[in-house]
Amino acid sequence: MPEDTGTSRLNAYLQGQQKLRVVTYAETQAVLNNERFWTVVCKIDGVARGTGTDLKKSTAKNMAADQAYEFLSKD
């Protein structure tokens, strides 16, 4: 059974749609008080639809994907 993450939920949702959408992720990192933070922006068709920030890049990516999923699924 696949892991239930933000990225897997978003991918499953988009695969169920009847139109093609392009999903990209922009990743940046910053250091604050000796801790490295990741910020990931999830873009759907070039438009930012979610942002996540965390110490772990994978967690930030899933947070961004969750926000994008919430935005798209309310249509």
N, C-alpha and C positions, 0 to 999 in steps of 0.2 A: 504494500500500500504506500503511495507517495506521501511524503511529508507534507503536512498542512501548514504552509508558510504563505506569506503575502505574495511572493512571486509565483508560487504554484497556483494560488487562487486566481490571481490576475491572468495568468496564462490560460487556465482552464476556462475562465469567463470569455476571454477573447477568442479562443478556439471555437466556442459555441456560437459566436456571432456570425452573421452572414456576410460581413464585410471585412476586408483586410485592413489591419492596423499595424503600424510600426511602433514597437516599444524599444526605447533606448534608456540607458541609465548613465548619468554623469556623476562621477565620483570625485570628491575633493577631500583633503584632510587638513586639519589644523592642529597645532599643539597649544594647549593651554595648561599652565601649571604642571608641566612635564607629562601631561596625558595627551595621547593622540586621539582626536575625535574624527570620525568620518561623517561626511554629509553626502547623501545620495539623492539625486533628483530623478524621478521617474517621468519620462516624457512619452506621451502617446501622440503619434503623428506630429512630432516636433513641438508639442505644447506641454509644458510642465503641469502635471496633474497630481504629484505627490512629492513630499520631501521627508527624509528621515535623517536623524543625527544620533550617533551612538559611538561608544568606544569600539564596537565591533562593526566592520564593514558589512557583513552579512545581515546583521540586525538592522542597520540603517537602511539597507536595500529593501528588506522585507517591510519595514515601516513605510517607506516611500511607495512600494507596490500596494500595500493595504490602502493607503490614501487614494491612490489612482483607482483601485477597484471600487472603493466606496463612491467616488465621484462618478464613475462610469455606470455602476449598477443602479443608481437612482434615476437614470434616464427612463 
